[in-house]
Amino acid sequence: MKIVVIGGGAAGMSAASKAKRISPDDDVEVIEGGSFVSYAECGIPYYLAGKFDDYKKLIHYPIDEFTKKRNINVRIKTKVMSIDLQNRVITTLDGDNIQFDKLVICTGASARKSKFSNFPNVFSVRNLDDAIRIKGENGGKDILVIGDGILGMELASEFAMNEKNVTLMSKHSYLFPKLDQNVVQEMIADFNSRVKVILNSEVKEITSANSKLQVQSDNYTVNVDSVFFTAGITPNTDFLKNSGIRIDKNGLIEVNSRMETNVDGVYAAGDCATSLNRITGRSEWQPLAQIANKMGRVAGSNASGKIMEFKGGLDTTLLKIFDYEVGLCGFNEKQAEENGFSPEWKIVSGKSRANYYDGGSKLMVKIVYDKNTLKLLGGQICSKDNGAWRLNTLETAIFAGMTTEDLFYNDLGYTPPFGPVWDPIIIAASLTMRD
Ligand SMILES: Cc1cc2nc3c(=O)[nH]c(=O)nc-3n(C[C@H](O)[C@H](O)[C@H](O)COP(=O)(O)OP(=O)(O)OC[C@H]3O[C@@H](n4cnc5c(N)ncnc54)[C@H](O)[C@@H]3O)c2cc1C
């Protein structure tokens, strides 16, 4: 049997590796449009900002690992243009036709383009080819980041820590609305002291003036050396239009928990496809690295005949903004209400370590739960110290379907260097039991 995987990113290489492991006799081939497979997209902000200069550090496995050791065929720089489901064949940009018995589509997503994308030193980044080109163009000292989502905040803080003069422009009336402002208040104050923040603003025009870019918004003019647009992503599924594979209104390939599309023997995984919400079981978009890897593995397994089910995700997002560990998972109160719950929430300002133990910091926790059942629905964290593990603890509790009472009794390890004896997440849980 021939299994073809389109896209050699997180989902695609996981799918190909799993398929080959399960069915060593199957012919598995990966078709990748870019120059690289199996690399860490998530490391790109640190590479761009100068934490390291060798892009090869981002590559998990060289191509030889797949072709020679795992016996998987890999074609790079080969873009798939169309799929003919009747004849089970895909056609590449160069006009090659590749036959398949089973197909796994893992084409990921692209950065949303702005109308200024073709302007020199106006960048948007989504893959390693982009990143190497951008790094080679030397973005200069004065940088404008547009957008205050995850990537915008990450890039702005990384550039600023590498001694760039950074301005961040957001269309929102307050910064980083993805998290509750009460949780991230201290981080935002710190951010504002290190990055020039322009709110309520959208770019209207970019022109060149005296070897700088002049960026005009409704009410501001900023002169910089380069501009990074981080205005969201769109799934790479245009080439599937009219193929017969069902695409939803957001351009995502519709899949079930086995990553099966509506077409027999055709699977999809990662950022180009819908994924399941762990709490509701409904389809949504969770364009994140771990989810892509897991969906890819499930797709590869099913394509080679061993049934696996994806159990859903919680959109768990962790990031580092300057010195802060920031994260969220599950629902905020608005999302909880939209999904039929009666949300209540608690926010606790605690300490990351025992008061008397050096190196601790303030730790903000928010938990969202259903007030009738006490079922945990969401969590948010912000702290300079030991925030990440607490977010992951909350995620594990939500994934397991725990109530706030279960969280309270959850037997977390304690020792002063890692937390107070009444940990902030236990305090948050205990507050819900008083109501
Ligand atoms: C800068 C950056 C930072 C990130 N940081 C984080 C983070 O900290 N945590 C986190 O969880 N997630 C993060 N992500 C998101 C994460 O990297 C993605 O969710 C994950 O890589 C998706 O995997 P994928 O396989 O679906 O897509 P990709 O890894 O993007 O792979 C898709 C591949 O398909 C190829 N392709 C597309 N169309 C075609 C075609 N027609 N023919 C052939 N090949 C094609 C592309 O070239 C690409 O290589 C980050 C992403 C970026 C860009």
The ligand as a Gaussian input file, in Angstrom:
#p B3LYP/6-31G(d) Opt

LIG

0 1
 C        6.817000      31.519000      15.035000
 C        5.937000      30.443000      15.580000
 C        5.952000      30.147000      16.934000
 C        5.116000      29.160000      17.457000
 N        5.170000      28.890000      18.799000
 C        4.383000      27.899000      19.302000
 C        4.469000      27.543000      20.685000
 O        5.266000      28.110000      21.445000
 N        3.661000      26.559000      21.128000
 C        2.785000      25.892000      20.313000
 O        2.072000      24.986000      20.771000
 N        2.701000      26.197000      18.987000
 C        3.474000      27.185000      18.475000
 N        3.414000      27.477000      17.134000
 C        2.454000      26.742000      16.291000
 C        3.013000      25.387000      15.862000
 O        4.291000      25.552000      15.338000
 C        2.072000      24.784000      14.840000
 O        0.817000      24.591000      15.451000
 C        2.558000      23.451000      14.288000
 O        3.821000      23.581000      13.690000
 C        1.566000      22.939000      13.253000
 O        2.035000      21.773000      12.661000
 P        1.498000      21.334000      11.218000
 O        2.214000      20.103000      10.850000
 O        0.016000      21.336000      11.212000
 O        1.920000      22.520000      10.271000
 P        3.424000      22.965000       9.857000
 O        4.396000      22.539000      10.917000
 O        3.300000      24.387000       9.541000
 O        3.690000      22.087000       8.577000
 C        2.932000      22.204000       7.414000
 C        3.847000      21.921000       6.231000
 O        3.073000      21.739000       5.049000
 C        3.776000      22.302000       3.960000
 N        2.801000      22.593000       2.908000
 C        1.795000      23.489000       2.929000
 N        1.086000      23.447000       1.782000
 C        1.679000      22.495000       0.999000
 C        1.415000      21.998000      -0.304000
 N        0.388000      22.441000      -1.031000
 N        2.242000      21.049000      -0.794000
 C        3.289000      20.549000      -0.068000
 N        3.575000      20.993000       1.190000
 C        2.777000      21.955000       1.725000
 C        4.409000      23.541000       4.556000
 O        5.523000      23.960000       3.788000
 C        4.796000      23.080000       5.953000
 O        6.123000      22.619000       6.032000
 C        4.243000      28.451000      16.601000
 C        4.240000      28.736000      15.222000
 C        5.076000      29.716000      14.713000
 C        5.079000      30.010000      13.238000

